[in-house]
Amino acid sequence: PDIYYIVIDRYANEDTLKKTYQFDNSSFYTALRNRGFFIAENSAANYPFTMPSLASTLNLDYLDKYTVNLSKDSDDKTPLLKF
């Protein structure tokens, strides 16, 4: 079977959309479920933007060991380019 891995980067989960933005996104989630997609309820991202998120996922590992020399506020993406 085909496998689709959809990462909706920086997209709020269903509860956040309802509580914070008064937006009911249930039709989107229902449409995905009806097509056989699994929705990870109450999920949260480990990383704040796409590059580290995909690097971590596709390498099946956290990126901590690659960013150990960077400060928490660093926006240096150079270590991620080594993959």
Backbone bond lengths (Angstrom), bond angles and torsions (degrees), N, CA, C in turn:
res aa  C-N    CA-C-N  psi(-1)  N-CA   C-N-CA  omega(-1)  CA-C   N-CA-C  phi
1 P - - - 1.466 - - 1.530 111.50 -
2 D 1.290 114.90 155.58 1.468 120.09 174.97 1.522 108.99 -72.86
3 I 1.312 115.54 144.90 1.466 121.12 177.31 1.514 108.00 -119.57
4 Y 1.304 116.15 126.71 1.462 122.27 177.68 1.517 107.46 -116.16
5 Y 1.296 115.96 126.79 1.462 121.81 177.15 1.516 106.15 -115.57
6 I 1.310 116.15 104.64 1.463 120.88 -175.86 1.518 108.90 -101.38
7 V 1.311 115.38 121.54 1.458 121.28 176.58 1.523 106.44 -111.97
8 I 1.293 115.26 108.74 1.465 119.67 179.08 1.527 106.46 -93.46
9 D 1.307 113.30 85.44 1.453 121.74 -172.57 1.530 111.34 -64.67
10 R 1.321 114.89 132.44 1.467 122.93 178.61 1.531 112.91 60.90
11 Y 1.304 116.11 29.15 1.460 121.47 179.20 1.520 107.51 -104.92
12 A 1.290 117.35 124.02 1.466 121.38 -176.69 1.520 111.05 -66.85
13 N 1.338 116.17 149.94 1.461 118.43 177.25 1.531 110.59 -74.31
14 E 1.314 115.17 171.34 1.462 121.17 -172.68 1.531 112.98 -57.96
15 D 1.323 117.10 -43.40 1.473 120.23 179.77 1.521 112.11 -63.79
16 T 1.321 116.94 -43.18 1.464 120.87 179.28 1.519 111.14 -62.95
17 L 1.325 116.54 -42.51 1.465 119.87 178.74 1.531 111.02 -60.97
18 K 1.331 116.22 -39.72 1.467 120.20 -179.67 1.531 111.43 -70.37
19 K 1.333 115.99 -51.27 1.467 120.67 -173.45 1.524 113.43 -72.62
20 T 1.307 116.86 -43.43 1.457 120.81 -173.88 1.520 113.21 -87.32
21 Y 1.336 115.79 -39.62 1.466 119.78 -173.18 1.522 113.87 -112.79
22 Q 1.347 116.65 1.42 1.465 122.16 -178.75 1.535 110.73 51.21
23 F 1.336 115.46 42.04 1.458 121.30 -178.88 1.522 109.74 -116.55
24 D 1.313 115.96 123.31 1.461 121.19 178.85 1.529 108.71 -92.60
25 N 1.302 115.49 108.40 1.460 121.63 -177.75 1.527 111.44 -105.04
26 S 1.305 116.91 17.39 1.465 120.93 -174.78 1.522 112.81 -62.40
27 S 1.321 118.25 -30.89 1.471 119.06 179.92 1.532 111.56 -64.69
28 F 1.321 117.20 -34.78 1.462 121.02 177.01 1.524 110.51 -65.35
29 Y 1.340 116.14 -48.51 1.460 120.43 -179.95 1.527 110.97 -64.83
30 T 1.314 117.29 -39.43 1.462 121.34 178.24 1.524 110.88 -62.89
31 A 1.324 116.71 -43.01 1.464 120.77 178.92 1.530 110.88 -62.01
32 L 1.321 117.22 -40.80 1.463 119.85 177.39 1.525 111.29 -65.49
33 R 1.323 116.35 -45.96 1.472 119.99 178.98 1.530 111.30 -61.03
34 N 1.319 117.18 -41.00 1.465 120.87 179.05 1.524 112.17 -63.54
35 R 1.305 116.66 -22.50 1.467 121.41 177.47 1.528 111.65 -92.09
36 G 1.331 116.69 4.41 1.454 121.04 176.30 1.511 115.72 92.42
37 F 1.334 117.38 8.90 1.455 120.04 178.63 1.518 110.36 -78.13
38 F 1.316 116.33 146.83 1.459 123.08 172.65 1.523 107.21 -93.62
39 I 1.311 116.93 131.06 1.467 122.48 177.37 1.526 107.61 -108.58
40 A 1.310 116.75 119.92 1.464 121.17 177.75 1.523 108.59 -77.62
41 E 1.313 116.27 104.16 1.463 121.63 -177.86 1.529 111.21 -66.02
42 N 1.316 116.17 141.47 1.464 123.21 176.42 1.527 112.79 53.13
43 S 1.301 116.23 33.99 1.462 119.87 179.84 1.528 109.98 -79.32
44 A 1.305 114.29 159.03 1.460 121.00 177.70 1.520 108.12 -142.08
45 A 1.297 116.37 149.78 1.460 121.22 -179.40 1.521 110.51 -80.78
46 N 1.321 115.27 147.99 1.468 120.30 175.06 1.522 111.60 -82.87
47 Y 1.326 115.33 -22.42 1.459 120.64 -174.72 1.521 109.74 -131.18
48 P 1.324 117.32 150.45 1.462 120.39 -172.27 1.526 115.92 -82.41
49 F 1.336 118.50 -7.20 1.465 118.73 179.02 1.528 110.05 -149.65
50 T 1.311 116.41 171.41 1.457 123.31 -167.68 1.521 114.79 -60.94
51 M 1.319 118.25 -48.67 1.464 120.53 -172.71 1.533 113.01 -54.13
52 P 1.329 120.16 -54.02 1.464 118.10 -179.78 1.534 112.29 -69.54
53 S 1.306 117.19 -32.15 1.457 120.04 179.45 1.527 110.97 -61.83
54 L 1.315 116.85 -49.63 1.465 120.11 179.25 1.525 112.09 -69.72
55 A 1.326 117.49 -38.75 1.466 119.93 177.93 1.521 110.35 -59.63
56 S 1.300 117.24 -44.44 1.454 121.82 179.17 1.527 111.22 -64.89
57 T 1.317 116.70 -46.79 1.466 120.88 -178.66 1.522 111.67 -63.68
58 L 1.309 117.01 -49.62 1.459 120.31 -175.26 1.528 113.15 -71.23
59 N 1.323 117.35 -22.94 1.463 121.05 176.23 1.527 112.61 -95.08
60 L 1.337 116.05 -1.35 1.472 122.28 179.73 1.524 112.12 52.92
61 D 1.324 115.41 42.36 1.464 119.96 -177.85 1.524 109.35 -157.59
62 Y 1.319 115.50 150.42 1.457 119.58 172.81 1.524 108.90 -73.58
63 L 1.303 116.70 159.87 1.459 121.23 -175.47 1.524 113.64 -97.38
64 D 1.304 117.62 7.17 1.460 121.58 -175.21 1.528 113.02 -52.92
65 K 1.314 117.39 -43.78 1.467 119.85 -177.01 1.531 112.67 -68.80
66 Y 1.327 116.90 -19.77 1.461 120.45 -179.97 1.528 112.29 -89.98
67 T 1.297 116.17 -17.80 1.464 120.13 -176.42 1.527 112.06 -115.70
68 V 1.310 117.71 13.38 1.460 122.31 -175.31 1.528 112.71 -58.08
69 N 1.305 118.17 -29.66 1.475 121.28 -177.79 1.524 113.49 -90.29
70 L 1.304 117.48 4.12 1.467 121.04 179.89 1.522 110.30 -100.87
71 S 1.314 116.26 148.15 1.460 119.31 175.80 1.531 109.36 -76.23
72 K 1.312 117.02 162.57 1.463 121.31 179.85 1.523 112.33 -60.56
73 D 1.308 117.17 -29.87 1.466 121.44 -177.36 1.531 113.28 -92.37
74 S 1.319 117.10 3.07 1.453 120.49 -177.14 1.534 111.39 -68.12
75 D 1.316 115.98 142.72 1.457 120.16 173.29 1.531 110.55 -112.85
76 D 1.328 116.06 19.85 1.463 122.51 179.21 1.526 109.67 -73.50
77 K 1.324 116.66 117.86 1.457 121.88 -178.49 1.528 111.56 -101.02
78 T 1.328 117.56 3.15 1.455 122.04 -177.59 1.532 113.82 -53.46
79 P 1.336 119.83 -45.03 1.472 118.55 179.79 1.527 113.49 -59.44
80 L 1.318 117.48 -27.37 1.459 120.50 -179.12 1.517 112.82 -75.92
81 L 1.309 116.84 -18.54 1.456 121.27 -178.54 1.531 111.83 -79.54
82 K 1.317 116.79 -6.85 1.462 120.89 -178.27 1.526 112.49 -82.47
83 F 1.310 117.31 -4.93 1.470 119.63 -178.53 1.482 108.07 -80.21
